[in-house]
Amino acid sequence: MTISANRSTSPRSTKALSAGRVDGKLYALSIGANSHVSLYNTRLFDAAGITFDPFGWTYDDLKRIAGEVTKATGVFGTDDNTADYQNFSDYVHQRGERLFDDEGNFGASAETIADYFAIWADLRAAGATLPGQVSAGLVGAELSNWGIVTGQTALSYARSNQMVGVQNLMQDKVGAAMFPNTPEMIPGSIIQPSQFICLSRDTVDAEAATTYMSAFVNDPQMTAVLGSERGIPANSQVRGAAAQPHRNRSDLGRLL
């Protein structure tokens, strides 16, 4: 399969390609895959004696773990994710509902909304998360202000590719877990495109534009520089380059 200027997409995952299609037409290329994750401070979890299944835990486990971490370390066990639309959207889908239907109408039931808010209300009532007024001020905060980074909390919620940036801001080792499952083990995290890159129909230099696009998805050197900052590459032929350690901004600048 090709896009403009004969830039091949053939080694790429068919699922990654389908994510950029609308009505069968390819409008955008995913430059990586990510997932929503729970990032936790391993030192604080170890200090509290926490052991858990990062793939199989539930929201009840979250409440228990956050309370135990708070009690053992004096650090709030988790961020308050009440106002996080991504976590809320995932929860709605876990309950078998859709955030918006095909006509664009809001699709979450009142019961699901109440249950989601109750999760975080229970954590606040238990003193296992930041006070509401503090959490409200952190909605949409930069990574440097996240609870896990500032030491206010032991657990923050993110996209998987943001783990690199969070770890670079911390001395303690960061661990990763899925967003919590439902009691029926419906997962809270799914694989999704991290970012799309598109070619404008009005471009004046399709060759240059598609060369640039191709580098993001096909060039091992570009992948080695970016690592997993933009998600896991969908191109199996360059994916291994993401693990190479010699990544820095000056390298990226030379490539671009």
Buried (B, 14 or more C-beta within 10 A) or exposed (E): EEBEBEBEBEBBBEEBBEBBEEEEEBEBBBBBBBBBBBBBBBBBBBBBEBEBEEEEBBBBBBBBBBBBBBEBBEBBBBBBBBBBEEBBBBBBBBBEBBBEEEEEEEBBEEEBBEEBEEBBBBBBEBBBBBEBEEBEEBEEBEBEEBBBBBEBBBBBBBBBBBBBBBBEBBEBEBBBBBBBBBEEEBBBBEBBBBBEBEBEEEEEEBEEBBEBBBBBBBBBBBBBBBBBBBBBBBBEEBBEBBEEEEBEEEBEEEEE
